[in-house]
Amino acid sequence: MKSISLTYKILLPAFCCLMLSFGALAQETALDTIGTVKKFQKEAKTAVQAQDFETAMIRLNKANKLVSTSTDLLLRIDVLLSIAELNYYLQNYSKAASETNNAIILLNKINDQEKLAKAYSLYGFILTRTGDFTNSEKFLREADKIITQLGDEKKQADVVLGFGILELKKKNFKTAINYFDAAIPLFQTYNLNYQEAFTHLNKAEALLSLSPEEVSYNPLKQAEASLQKSIAISEANTYAKLKIDSYKIASYIAIRRNNNSMAQEYLDLYERKSDSLYQLYLSAISKGVDAETDVGNLEEIIVTQQNDLDKKQKSINFGKMTTGLSIALIVILSLLTLSLYKNNNLRAKANELLQDKNNELLLAKEKAEKASLAKAQFLSTITHELRTPLYAVTGLTHLLLEEDPKPHQKEHLNSLKFSGEYLLSLINNILDLNKLEANKVEIEKTTFSLKKRINDVLVALKKSADDRKNNLHLEFDESIPDKLVGDPLKLSQVLINLIGNSVKFTQNGDVTVRVQKQEQTDKKVMLHFEIEDNGVGISKKKQKSIFETFSQASLQINRKFGGTGLGLSIVKNLLELMGSKIQLDSQLGKGSKFWFNIKFDISEEVQVDTNPKNIIYDVDYVALENRKVLVVEDNKINQMITKKILEKNKMQCMVADNGMDAIDLVKTHDFDVILMDIHMPGISGIEATQKIRDFNKHLPIIALTAVTIDENLDEFYRAGFNEIIPKPFKTEEFFEKIYRTLEGRKFPVNT
């Protein structure tokens, strides 16, 4: 035991000294390596700028050899990405993909989000060129997600460009152009001249793929302008590759201009210079392969063989060290075993923690479900409270219109009626916003006059525009068919939100509404809508979030202009529901332009006004005369409105203030139909209906209610209602449902 102890006392200090010597030598060697690698990288960058790709490739490969065994992962990643970028530029996409993938593997071992975003972005560019569009989009989106979190607009411009090129390759030319337009100002802001010229060139190519019928501008003229911008930047900075590629785009433009000789001249120039440049690329790639394999480097091999003799001599001395290193290895293995044991304990604790978290999530889910139920109950209550006074507004407006008002009064009443209908639609969409975003709102199909509908919107907004000293303009394509089939109320809501938004953010300016016909067949027409203003505009950063729920450009905007931030969110959802998409072009200080394209059916109705009362429902009003109606309603104003509407159409009407009175009247009178409110003091309309069904199963009962939450509708039918009329209602729809119920067209009551 003493001899063993003595051996340890002798070997341990020796081993420690040996390790310290190795550490100092390794540190000195590492510093030398870093300096040399950075020198090679700098020389490679200079060579690329001088179009000396062979030298650049050789320098980067030397740098790669030096860092291949280095523990400095960031340095290795930098070199790998430099090699990948050079190979991407030289169109050696397989090598570029391989090196980028290696860099991503290393980046997953460390937490450097900035470099990971760069690697993802580069990989997205490479995969676009190789035709792997699905994975390209995946990596570009990952890069965009990281860069958005970092808030780096400069790097985000590259990702936006990547999306543009991807959409260009996928032949989604309009989408590609939107991305290019978003990227160009950012490249200009940060003086990224090469990227700006490259983006203009790709935009020109995308524009040439559009036909004039697809867009509201001249794509050929725009393509020429983009090409000229690219050429100007390329010539100012001697970007040879971009200048060569511009000849190809110029040949396409010449073909579109029917100048075939000029097109052939540009094409020949492109092919000749492109072939010459490609030979340079191949030579550089070849040098890179040689540098990797050391083919032809005989002098280095000879030196290596001479050094082998010295190494063999040194290996004898090195063998003496192996005993000490073996001991160290045993110690390390022991420590690893201990570490594994501790890790297993930590994993067990982590599993317990995960189980606790799962339990917390289950509790959170239950709370969310309860909150959702509370929300539904709240919506049911608030819907009723909002609809009840609105019913009075729309009902009284209808009655006044029926009493032959003066012409100037009729215009005001029509505006009031239109505003009431819009307010009803707005209330519905605000209260049912989750339903709207889930695409559960149904689109109606009715015949309407588009120009009249837009004029109604402008009349309703004229006072707001006058208050802010704005001028409203309408540029309407008169070739648009007069009668269209669609959902006019939802279209009105889209327009009133967009025009109202422009009016709100413009002062002493102009708001212009443009409607143009893009294409038309026998049965359908595609229309282009634009709402443009010269107001404050929206920053690029906020344009992506401006259509989100409760989103506004800034807190200052909210304080200055007011609003809930719901308008544009509703517009976005409604247009998607109608098969369209809202677009936005805006610059701070210059104004905004919202636009969308939407397709409508063309009505086959005869244009002659054969129905002066605008009754489009199938109702035999003569058959309704002298029918006895019981109105069960606790609100006195609503009683008066409903009774007057019925009596104007020669129906006999009695009123009950509550459910119990209604039951007594049904027992003593012979009614043809009952209009039953739901929320009343005492027993509810549902309870009253159930009690009536106990002794009269065939009397038609219609729920005339402000409750429209879907979950309640089935409950109404189960209670014994034949039909449901939501308040406020259109008078025509009101009588149509009464008529259908009396004629037995709906469905029989379940007995």
TIKOLTI-101780 format. One record per residue (C-alpha): x, y, z; residue number from 1; residue in one letter. Coordinates in steps of 0.2 Angstrom, whole numbers, padded with zeros to 4 digits. Last residue first. Example, Ala and Ser with C-alpha at 12.3 -4.5 7.8 and 13.67 -1.06 7.14 Angstrom:
BEGIN
0068,-0005,0036,2,s;
0062,-0022,0039,1,a;
This chain:
BEGIN
-0479,0083,-0156,751,t;
-0465,0090,-0166,750,n;
-0472,0106,-0175,749,v;
-0473,0104,-0194,748,p;
-0461,0111,-0206,747,f;
-0458,0128,-0215,746,k;
-0471,0129,-0229,745,r;
-0487,0127,-0218,744,g;
-0496,0142,-0227,743,e;
-0496,0151,-0210,742,l;
-0477,0148,-0208,741,t;
-0473,0154,-0225,740,r;
-0483,0169,-0224,739,y;
-0476,0174,-0207,738,i;
-0458,0171,-0214,737,k;
-0462,0181,-0229,736,e;
-0469,0195,-0219,735,f;
-0454,0198,-0208,734,f;
-0442,0195,-0223,733,e;
-0451,0210,-0232,732,e;
-0450,0220,-0217,731,t;
-0431,0218,-0215,730,k;
-0428,0213,-0197,729,f;
-0421,0220,-0181,728,p;
-0424,0208,-0172,727,k;
-0422,0190,-0177,726,p;
-0437,0181,-0184,725,i;
-0438,0162,-0179,724,i;
-0450,0149,-0185,723,e;
-0462,0135,-0179,722,n;
-0458,0137,-0161,721,f;
-0461,0122,-0150,720,g;
-0448,0122,-0136,719,a;
-0437,0110,-0147,718,r;
-0437,0124,-0161,717,y;
-0432,0137,-0149,716,f;
-0418,0126,-0141,715,e;
-0411,0123,-0158,714,d;
-0409,0142,-0160,713,l;
-0400,0145,-0143,712,n;
-0383,0138,-0148,711,e;
-0383,0149,-0163,710,d;
-0383,0165,-0154,709,i;
-0396,0176,-0162,708,t;
-0407,0183,-0147,707,v;
-0416,0199,-0152,706,a;
-0432,0190,-0153,705,t;
-0448,0187,-0163,704,l;
-0450,0169,-0160,703,a;
-0464,0163,-0171,702,i;
-0479,0152,-0165,701,i;
-0491,0143,-0177,700,p;
-0506,0136,-0168,699,l;
-0505,0117,-0170,698,h;
-0501,0110,-0153,697,k;
-0513,0119,-0143,696,n;
-0516,0113,-0125,695,f;
-0498,0108,-0118,694,d;
-0491,0118,-0133,693,r;
-0497,0134,-0125,692,i;
-0487,0129,-0109,691,k;
-0471,0126,-0120,690,q;
-0473,0143,-0129,689,t;
-0475,0152,-0112,688,a;
-0459,0144,-0106,687,e;
-0449,0149,-0122,686,i;
-0456,0166,-0121,685,g;
-0449,0168,-0103,684,s;
-0460,0168,-0088,683,i;
-0461,0183,-0077,682,g;
-0453,0198,-0085,681,p;
-0449,0195,-0104,680,m;
-0434,0189,-0114,679,h;
-0440,0178,-0128,678,i;
-0453,0188,-0138,677,d;
-0467,0179,-0146,676,m;
-0476,0183,-0162,675,l;
-0492,0172,-0162,674,i;
-0502,0166,-0177,673,v;
-0519,0163,-0183,672,d;
-0527,0168,-0167,671,f;
-0544,0161,-0160,670,d;
-0547,0170,-0143,669,h;
-0550,0164,-0125,668,t;
-0536,0151,-0122,667,k;
-0524,0160,-0132,666,v;
-0528,0176,-0122,665,l;
-0524,0167,-0106,664,d;
-0507,0160,-0112,663,i;
-0502,0178,-0118,662,a;
-0506,0186,-0102,661,d;
-0495,0173,-0093,660,m;
-0481,0177,-0106,659,g;
-0480,0195,-0104,658,n;
-0486,0212,-0111,657,d;
-0499,0204,-0123,656,a;
-0504,0214,-0139,655,v;
-0518,0211,-0151,654,m;
-0517,0213,-0170,653,c;
-0528,0211,-0185,652,q;
-0519,0212,-0202,651,m;
-0522,0225,-0215,650,k;
-0504,0227,-0221,649,n;
-0503,0244,-0212,648,k;
-0510,0234,-0197,647,e;
-0495,0223,-0196,646,l;
-0481,0237,-0197,645,i;
-0491,0247,-0184,644,k;
-0492,0232,-0172,643,k;
-0474,0229,-0173,642,t;
-0469,0247,-0170,641,i;
-0481,0250,-0156,640,m;
-0476,0234,-0147,639,q;
-0458,0238,-0149,638,n;
-0460,0255,-0141,637,i;
-0469,0247,-0127,636,k;
-0456,0234,-0123,635,n;
-0465,0218,-0115,634,d;
-0469,0209,-0131,633,e;
-0481,0195,-0135,632,v;
-0489,0200,-0152,631,v;
-0505,0190,-0156,630,l;
-0510,0190,-0174,629,v;
-0527,0188,-0182,628,k;
-0527,0187,-0201,627,r;
-0538,0200,-0208,626,n;
-0527,0202,-0224,625,e;
-0512,0189,-0225,624,l;
-0519,0181,-0241,623,a;
-0519,0198,-0249,622,v;
-0501,0200,-0245,621,y;
-0496,0185,-0255,620,d;
-0477,0184,-0252,619,v;
-0463,0178,-0262,618,d;
-0449,0189,-0257,617,y;
-0441,0202,-0268,616,i;
-0452,0217,-0263,615,i;
-0443,0233,-0269,614,n;
-0460,0243,-0268,613,k;
-0459,0248,-0286,612,p;
-0458,0230,-0292,611,n;
-0457,0229,-0311,610,t;
-0442,0240,-0312,609,d;
-0435,0236,-0329,608,v;
-0418,0228,-0329,607,q;
-0424,0210,-0331,606,v;
-0416,0198,-0319,605,e;
-0402,0187,-0325,604,e;
-0390,0194,-0311,603,s;
-0372,0194,-0315,602,i;
-0362,0183,-0302,601,d;
-0349,0193,-0292,600,f;
-0330,0191,-0291,599,k;
-0319,0201,-0280,598,i;
-0302,0209,-0281,597,n;
-0295,0219,-0267,596,f;
-0287,0236,-0263,595,w;
-0281,0247,-0249,594,f;
-0271,0262,-0253,593,k;
-0262,0272,-0240,592,s;
-0255,0290,-0238,591,g;
-0239,0299,-0241,590,k;
-0233,0304,-0224,589,g;
-0228,0286,-0220,588,l;
-0229,0275,-0235,587,q;
-0243,0263,-0239,586,s;
-0249,0249,-0251,585,d;
-0261,0237,-0243,584,l;
-0270,0221,-0250,583,q;
-0286,0213,-0244,582,i;
-0289,0196,-0250,581,k;
-0304,0188,-0259,580,s;
-0315,0173,-0259,579,g;
-0330,0180,-0250,578,m;
-0325,0173,-0233,577,l;
-0308,0180,-0236,576,e;
-0315,0197,-0239,575,l;
-0325,0196,-0223,574,l;
-0310,0191,-0212,573,n;
-0299,0204,-0219,572,k;
-0312,0218,-0217,571,v;
-0317,0212,-0200,570,i;
-0299,0214,-0195,569,s;
-0298,0231,-0203,568,l;
-0312,0237,-0193,567,g;
-0308,0230,-0176,566,l;
-0294,0242,-0170,565,g;
-0306,0249,-0157,564,t;
-0307,0267,-0163,563,g;
-0300,0284,-0158,562,g;
-0290,0296,-0169,561,f;
-0277,0304,-0158,560,k;
-0277,0292,-0143,559,r;
-0277,0276,-0154,558,n;
-0264,0283,-0166,557,i;
-0253,0288,-0151,556,q;
-0255,0270,-0145,555,l;
-0248,0264,-0162,554,s;
-0253,0257,-0179,553,a;
-0269,0249,-0173,552,q;
-0273,0231,-0168,551,s;
-0288,0225,-0159,550,f;
-0289,0210,-0170,549,t;
-0275,0209,-0183,548,e;
-0276,0218,-0200,547,f;
-0263,0231,-0195,546,i;
-0250,0217,-0190,545,s;
-0241,0216,-0207,544,k;
-0242,0234,-0211,543,q;
-0234,0239,-0194,542,k;
-0216,0237,-0199,541,k;
-0218,0245,-0216,540,k;
-0226,0261,-0207,539,s;
-0244,0266,-0211,538,i;
-0249,0282,-0220,537,g;
-0254,0299,-0213,536,v;
-0266,0304,-0226,535,g;
-0266,0305,-0245,534,n;
-0280,0292,-0247,533,d;
-0284,0277,-0258,532,e;
-0298,0265,-0258,531,i;
-0297,0253,-0272,530,e;
-0309,0239,-0279,529,f;
-0305,0228,-0294,528,h;
-0320,0218,-0301,527,l;
-0321,0201,-0308,526,m;
-0338,0198,-0317,525,v;
-0348,0182,-0319,524,k;
-0362,0174,-0329,523,k;
-0359,0178,-0348,522,d;
-0340,0182,-0344,521,t;
-0332,0197,-0338,520,q;
-0314,0203,-0334,519,e;
-0305,0217,-0324,518,q;
-0320,0229,-0321,517,k;
-0314,0244,-0311,516,q;
-0320,0251,-0295,515,v;
-0311,0266,-0288,514,r;
-0315,0275,-0271,513,v;
-0304,0291,-0268,512,t;
-0301,0299,-0252,511,v;
-0294,0317,-0253,510,d;
-0286,0329,-0241,509,g;
-0289,0342,-0228,508,n;
-0286,0329,-0215,507,q;
-0284,0310,-0218,506,t;
-0283,0296,-0205,505,f;
-0302,0295,-0201,504,k;
-0307,0297,-0219,503,v;
-0296,0283,-0224,502,s;
-0303,0272,-0210,501,n;
-0321,0276,-0214,500,g;
-0317,0272,-0233,499,i;
-0310,0255,-0227,498,l;
-0324,0251,-0214,497,n;
-0338,0257,-0225,496,i;
-0332,0247,-0239,495,l;
-0330,0231,-0230,494,v;
-0347,0233,-0222,493,q;
-0355,0238,-0238,492,s;
-0348,0222,-0246,491,l;
-0356,0212,-0231,490,k;
-0373,0220,-0234,489,l;
-0372,0218,-0252,488,p;
-0369,0199,-0252,487,d;
-0369,0193,-0270,486,g;
-0378,0194,-0286,485,v;
-0375,0209,-0297,484,l;
-0387,0221,-0307,483,k;
-0380,0236,-0316,482,d;
-0367,0227,-0325,481,p;
-0350,0236,-0324,480,i;
-0346,0245,-0340,479,s;
-0349,0262,-0331,478,e;
-0332,0259,-0322,477,d;
-0334,0270,-0306,476,f;
-0322,0283,-0300,475,e;
-0330,0289,-0284,474,l;
-0322,0304,-0275,473,h;
-0324,0310,-0257,472,l;
-0316,0326,-0252,471,n;
-0309,0329,-0234,470,n;
-0312,0344,-0223,469,k;
-0311,0333,-0207,468,r;
-0330,0337,-0203,467,d;
-0334,0336,-0221,466,d;
-0328,0318,-0222,465,a;
-0338,0313,-0206,464,s;
-0353,0321,-0214,463,k;
-0351,0312,-0230,462,k;
-0349,0295,-0223,461,l;
-0367,0289,-0224,460,a;
-0368,0297,-0242,459,v;
-0353,0288,-0247,458,l;
-0360,0271,-0241,457,v;
-0376,0274,-0250,456,d;
-0366,0279,-0266,455,n;
-0357,0262,-0265,454,i;
-0374,0253,-0263,453,r;
-0381,0263,-0278,452,k;
-0366,0259,-0289,451,k;
-0367,0240,-0284,450,l;
-0385,0238,-0288,449,s;
-0391,0222,-0279,448,f;
-0398,0204,-0282,447,t;
-0396,0193,-0267,446,t;
-0384,0179,-0262,445,k;
-0380,0177,-0244,444,e;
-0363,0172,-0237,443,i;
-0363,0162,-0221,442,e;
-0353,0166,-0206,441,v;
-0344,0150,-0199,440,k;
-0327,0155,-0207,439,n;
-0318,0153,-0190,438,a;
-0313,0171,-0190,437,e;
-0332,0176,-0191,436,l;
-0337,0164,-0177,435,k;
-0323,0172,-0166,434,n;
-0329,0189,-0171,433,l;
-0348,0185,-0166,432,d;
-0351,0200,-0155,431,l;
-0341,0212,-0167,430,i;
-0348,0204,-0183,429,n;
-0366,0205,-0177,428,n;
-0365,0223,-0170,427,i;
-0357,0228,-0187,426,l;
-0371,0220,-0197,425,s;
-0384,0229,-0186,424,l;
-0374,0245,-0188,423,l;
-0374,0243,-0207,422,y;
-0393,0240,-0208,421,e;
-0396,0255,-0197,420,g;
-0384,0265,-0207,419,s;
-0394,0260,-0223,418,f;
-0411,0265,-0215,417,k;
-0404,0281,-0209,416,l;
-0397,0285,-0226,415,s;
-0414,0281,-0233,414,n;
-0422,0292,-0220,413,l;
-0411,0306,-0225,412,h;
-0415,0304,-0244,411,e;
-0434,0302,-0240,410,k;
-0433,0319,-0230,409,q;
-0427,0328,-0245,408,h;
-0440,0320,-0256,407,p;
-0455,0324,-0244,406,k;
-0461,0308,-0234,405,p;
-0474,0297,-0240,404,d;
-0479,0288,-0224,403,e;
-0471,0271,-0228,402,e;
-0453,0279,-0226,401,l;
-0459,0285,-0209,400,l;
-0464,0267,-0204,399,l;
-0448,0259,-0211,398,h;
-0437,0272,-0201,397,t;
-0448,0268,-0185,396,l;
-0444,0250,-0187,395,g;
-0425,0253,-0190,394,t;
-0423,0264,-0175,393,v;
-0434,0254,-0163,392,a;
-0426,0237,-0168,391,y;
-0409,0246,-0164,390,l;
-0416,0249,-0146,389,p;
-0419,0230,-0144,388,t;
-0403,0224,-0154,387,r;
-0390,0231,-0142,386,l;
-0398,0224,-0126,385,e;
-0402,0207,-0134,384,h;
-0384,0205,-0141,383,t;
-0377,0210,-0124,382,i;
-0386,0196,-0115,381,t;
-0382,0182,-0128,380,s;
-0364,0188,-0129,379,l;
-0362,0188,-0110,378,f;
-0369,0170,-0110,377,q;
-0356,0165,-0124,376,a;
-0342,0173,-0114,375,k;
-0346,0164,-0098,374,a;
-0346,0148,-0108,373,l;
-0329,0152,-0115,372,s;
-0322,0157,-0098,371,a;
-0328,0140,-0092,370,k;
-0319,0132,-0106,369,e;
-0303,0142,-0103,368,a;
-0304,0137,-0084,367,k;
-0305,0119,-0089,366,e;
-0290,0121,-0101,365,k;
-0280,0130,-0087,364,a;
-0284,0115,-0075,363,l;
-0278,0103,-0089,362,l;
-0262,0114,-0092,361,l;
-0258,0113,-0073,360,e;
-0259,0094,-0073,359,n;
-0248,0094,-0088,358,n;
-0236,0105,-0079,357,k;
-0236,0093,-0064,356,d;
-0232,0079,-0075,355,q;
-0218,0088,-0083,354,l;
-0211,0092,-0066,353,l;
-0211,0073,-0062,352,e;
-0203,0069,-0078,351,n;
-0189,0082,-0074,350,a;
-0186,0074,-0058,349,k;
-0183,0058,-0066,348,a;
-0172,0066,-0079,347,r;
-0162,0074,-0065,346,l;
-0159,0057,-0057,345,n;
-0154,0049,-0073,344,n;
-0142,0064,-0076,343,n;
-0134,0061,-0059,342,k;
-0130,0043,-0064,341,y;
-0124,0049,-0080,340,l;
-0112,0061,-0072,339,s;
-0106,0048,-0060,338,l;
-0102,0037,-0075,337,t;
-0094,0052,-0084,336,l;
-0083,0055,-0068,335,l;
-0077,0037,-0069,334,s;
-0073,0038,-0087,333,l;
-0063,0054,-0084,332,i;
-0053,0045,-0070,331,v;
-0050,0030,-0081,330,i;
-0044,0042,-0095,329,l;
-0032,0051,-0083,328,a;
-0024,0035,-0079,327,i;
-0023,0031,-0097,326,s;
-0015,0048,-0100,325,l;
-0001,0044,-0087,324,g;
0003,0028,-0095,323,t;
0002,0035,-0113,322,t;
0016,0048,-0109,321,m;
0030,0036,-0111,320,k;
0023,0032,-0128,319,g;
0026,0050,-0133,318,f;
0044,0048,-0131,317,n;
0044,0034,-0144,316,i;
0032,0043,-0154,315,s;
0045,0057,-0156,314,k;
0057,0046,-0166,313,q;
0042,0041,-0177,312,k;
0037,0059,-0179,311,k;
0054,0064,-0185,310,d;
0054,0051,-0198,309,l;
0036,0056,-0203,308,d;
0042,0074,-0206,307,n;
0051,0069,-0221,306,q;
0036,0061,-0228,305,q;
0025,0077,-0224,304,t;
0038,0087,-0233,303,v;
0037,0076,-0248,302,i;
0018,0077,-0248,301,i;
0018,0096,-0247,300,e;
0029,0097,-0261,299,e;
0018,0085,-0271,298,l;
0002,0096,-0270,297,n;
-0005,0089,-0286,296,g;
-0021,0083,-0278,295,v;
-0023,0091,-0261,294,d;
-0041,0083,-0259,293,t;
-0050,0099,-0253,292,e;
-0039,0111,-0263,291,a;
-0041,0101,-0279,290,d;
-0060,0102,-0276,289,v;
-0060,0120,-0273,288,g;
-0049,0123,-0288,287,k;
-0062,0114,-0299,286,s;
-0075,0125,-0292,285,i;
-0065,0140,-0297,284,a;
-0062,0134,-0314,283,s;
-0081,0130,-0316,282,l;
-0086,0147,-0310,281,y;
-0074,0155,-0322,280,l;
-0081,0144,-0336,279,q;
-0098,0151,-0331,278,y;
-0093,0169,-0333,277,l;
-0088,0165,-0351,276,s;
-0104,0156,-0355,275,d;
-0114,0170,-0347,274,s;
-0104,0183,-0358,273,k;
-0108,0174,-0374,272,r;
-0126,0169,-0369,271,e;
-0131,0186,-0363,270,y;
-0124,0195,-0379,269,l;
-0133,0183,-0390,268,d;
-0149,0186,-0381,267,l;
-0147,0205,-0382,266,y;
-0144,0204,-0400,265,e;
-0158,0192,-0403,264,q;
-0170,0203,-0394,263,a;
-0164,0218,-0404,262,m;
-0168,0209,-0420,261,s;
-0185,0203,-0413,260,n;
-0192,0221,-0409,259,n;
-0210,0216,-0406,258,n;
-0210,0226,-0390,257,r;
-0214,0210,-0380,256,r;
-0198,0202,-0388,255,i;
-0188,0217,-0384,254,a;
-0193,0216,-0366,253,i;
-0188,0197,-0366,252,y;
-0171,0202,-0373,251,s;
-0169,0215,-0359,250,a;
-0172,0202,-0346,249,i;
-0158,0191,-0354,248,k;
-0146,0206,-0355,247,y;
-0149,0210,-0337,246,s;
-0142,0194,-0332,245,d;
-0125,0200,-0339,244,i;
-0126,0216,-0329,243,k;
-0131,0206,-0313,242,l;
-0115,0195,-0315,241,k;
-0103,0209,-0318,240,a;
-0108,0220,-0303,239,y;
-0096,0234,-0307,238,t;
-0104,0245,-0293,237,n;
-0110,0260,-0304,236,a;
-0114,0248,-0318,235,e;
-0124,0236,-0307,234,s;
-0134,0251,-0299,233,i;
-0139,0258,-0316,232,a;
-0143,0241,-0323,231,i;
-0155,0237,-0309,230,s;
-0164,0254,-0310,229,k;
-0166,0252,-0329,228,q;
-0173,0234,-0327,227,l;
-0186,0240,-0314,226,s;
-0192,0254,-0326,225,a;
-0193,0242,-0341,224,e;
-0203,0230,-0330,223,a;
-0215,0244,-0325,222,q;
-0218,0248,-0343,221,k;
-0221,0230,-0347,220,l;
-0233,0228,-0332,219,p;
-0244,0242,-0337,218,n;
-0255,0245,-0321,217,y;
-0272,0239,-0314,216,s;
-0266,0221,-0314,215,v;
-0271,0204,-0322,214,e;
-0278,0211,-0338,213,e;
-0261,0219,-0342,212,p;
-0253,0201,-0343,211,s;
-0240,0197,-0330,210,l;
-0225,0187,-0333,209,s;
-0215,0202,-0338,208,l;
-0218,0209,-0321,207,l;
-0210,0194,-0313,206,a;
-0194,0196,-0323,205,e;
-0193,0215,-0319,204,a;
-0195,0211,-0301,203,k;
-0181,0199,-0302,202,n;
-0170,0212,-0309,201,l;
-0175,0225,-0296,200,h;
-0171,0213,-0282,199,t;
-0154,0210,-0289,198,f;
-0150,0228,-0290,197,a;
-0156,0231,-0272,196,e;
-0147,0216,-0266,195,q;
-0131,0222,-0273,194,y;
-0133,0240,-0267,193,n;
-0136,0236,-0249,192,l;
-0136,0254,-0243,191,n;
-0146,0250,-0227,190,y;
-0161,0261,-0231,189,t;
-0161,0256,-0250,188,q;
-0161,0238,-0246,187,f;
-0176,0241,-0234,186,l;
-0185,0251,-0248,185,p;
-0182,0236,-0260,184,i;
-0188,0222,-0249,183,a;
-0207,0227,-0248,182,a;
-0208,0229,-0267,181,d;
-0199,0213,-0270,180,f;
-0212,0204,-0258,179,y;
-0227,0212,-0267,178,n;
-0219,0207,-0284,177,i;
-0218,0189,-0279,176,a;
-0236,0188,-0274,175,t;
-0241,0195,-0291,174,k;
-0230,0183,-0300,173,f;
-0235,0167,-0291,172,n;
-0225,0157,-0304,171,k;
-0218,0145,-0291,170,k;
-0200,0152,-0296,169,k;
-0207,0169,-0293,168,l;
-0215,0164,-0277,167,e;
-0198,0158,-0271,166,l;
-0189,0173,-0277,165,i;
-0200,0184,-0267,164,g;
-0199,0174,-0252,163,f;
-0180,0175,-0252,162,g;
-0181,0194,-0255,161,l;
-0192,0195,-0239,160,v;
-0178,0184,-0230,159,v;
-0165,0196,-0236,158,d;
-0175,0211,-0230,157,a;
-0177,0203,-0213,156,q;
-0158,0204,-0211,155,k;
-0159,0223,-0211,154,k;
-0175,0224,-0201,153,e;
-0167,0215,-0186,152,d;
-0181,0214,-0173,151,g;
-0173,0199,-0165,150,l;
-0190,0191,-0163,149,q;
-0194,0195,-0181,148,t;
-0177,0188,-0186,147,i;
-0180,0172,-0178,146,i;
-0198,0170,-0186,145,k;
-0191,0175,-0203,144,d;
-0177,0162,-0203,143,a;
-0190,0149,-0198,142,e;
-0201,0155,-0212,141,r;
-0187,0154,-0225,140,l;
-0182,0137,-0219,139,f;
-0200,0130,-0222,138,k;
-0202,0140,-0238,137,e;
-0187,0131,-0245,136,s;
-0193,0115,-0239,135,n;
-0208,0116,-0249,134,t;
-0200,0124,-0264,133,f;
-0187,0110,-0267,132,d;
-0183,0116,-0285,131,g;
-0164,0117,-0283,130,t;
-0164,0136,-0284,129,r;
-0177,0137,-0271,128,t;
-0167,0125,-0260,127,l;
-0152,0136,-0261,126,i;
-0161,0152,-0256,125,f;
-0170,0143,-0241,124,g;
-0153,0136,-0236,123,y;
-0146,0154,-0236,122,l;
-0161,0160,-0225,121,s;
-0159,0145,-0213,120,y;
-0140,0149,-0211,119,a;
-0143,0167,-0208,118,k;
-0156,0164,-0195,117,a;
-0145,0151,-0186,116,l;
-0131,0165,-0186,115,k;
-0143,0177,-0177,114,e;
-0150,0164,-0166,113,q;
-0133,0159,-0158,112,d;
-0137,0146,-0145,111,n;
-0125,0132,-0148,110,i;
-0127,0114,-0153,109,k;
-0140,0117,-0166,108,n;
-0128,0129,-0174,107,l;
-0116,0114,-0178,106,l;
-0130,0105,-0187,105,i;
-0135,0121,-0196,104,i;
-0116,0124,-0202,103,a;
-0116,0106,-0209,102,n;
-0132,0109,-0218,101,n;
-0125,0125,-0225,100,t;
-0109,0116,-0231,99,e;
-0120,0102,-0240,98,s;
-0132,0115,-0248,97,a;
-0118,0125,-0255,96,a;
-0109,0109,-0262,95,k;
-0125,0104,-0270,94,s;
-0129,0122,-0277,93,y;
-0113,0125,-0286,92,n;
-0121,0140,-0294,91,q;
-0105,0150,-0292,90,l;
-0114,0162,-0280,89,y;
-0121,0147,-0270,88,y;
-0103,0140,-0270,87,n;
-0097,0157,-0262,86,l;
-0111,0157,-0250,85,e;
-0108,0139,-0244,84,a;
-0089,0142,-0242,83,i;
-0093,0158,-0231,82,s;
-0106,0148,-0222,81,l;
-0093,0135,-0218,80,l;
-0080,0147,-0213,79,v;
-0092,0156,-0201,78,d;
-0098,0140,-0193,77,i;
-0080,0134,-0190,76,r;
-0076,0150,-0181,75,l;
-0092,0149,-0171,74,l;
-0088,0131,-0166,73,l;
-0071,0136,-0158,72,d;
-0066,0118,-0153,71,t;
-0055,0117,-0169,70,s;
-0053,0101,-0179,69,t;
-0060,0107,-0195,68,s;
-0054,0125,-0191,67,v;
-0037,0124,-0201,66,l;
-0044,0114,-0215,65,k;
-0058,0126,-0217,64,n;
-0047,0141,-0218,63,a;
-0037,0132,-0232,62,k;
-0053,0129,-0241,61,n;
-0058,0147,-0239,60,l;
-0041,0153,-0247,59,r;
-0042,0141,-0261,58,i;
-0060,0146,-0266,57,m;
-0056,0165,-0265,56,a;
-0041,0163,-0276,55,t;
-0051,0153,-0289,54,e;
-0065,0166,-0288,53,f;
-0055,0181,-0293,52,d;
-0070,0192,-0297,51,q;
-0061,0207,-0289,50,a;
-0075,0208,-0275,49,q;
-0073,0189,-0273,48,v;
-0054,0190,-0271,47,a;
-0056,0203,-0257,46,t;
-0068,0192,-0248,45,k;
-0056,0177,-0250,44,a;
-0042,0188,-0243,43,e;
-0052,0193,-0228,42,k;
-0057,0174,-0225,41,q;
-0039,0169,-0226,40,f;
-0033,0182,-0213,39,k;
-0048,0177,-0202,38,k;
-0042,0159,-0202,37,v;
-0024,0164,-0199,36,t;
-0028,0174,-0184,35,g;
-0039,0160,-0177,34,i;
-0026,0147,-0179,33,t;
-0012,0157,-0171,32,d;
-0024,0159,-0156,31,l;
-0028,0141,-0155,30,a;
-0009,0136,-0156,29,t;
-0006,0147,-0141,28,e;
-0020,0139,-0131,27,q;
-0015,0122,-0136,26,a;
0003,0125,-0130,25,l;
-0003,0132,-0114,24,a;
-0015,0117,-0111,23,g;
-0002,0104,-0116,22,f;
0011,0111,-0103,21,s;
-0003,0112,-0090,20,l;
-0007,0094,-0093,19,m;
0011,0088,-0092,18,l;
0013,0098,-0076,17,c;
-0002,0089,-0069,16,c;
0004,0072,-0074,15,f;
0021,0075,-0066,14,a;
0013,0081,-0050,13,p;
0001,0065,-0050,12,l;
0015,0053,-0055,11,l;
0026,0054,-0039,10,i;
0013,0055,-0026,9,k;
0003,0042,-0035,8,y;
0019,0030,-0035,7,t;
0022,0033,-0016,6,l;
0004,0028,-0012,5,s;
0006,0012,-0022,4,i;
0022,0009,-0013,3,s;
0014,0012,0004,2,k;
0000,0000,0000,1,m;
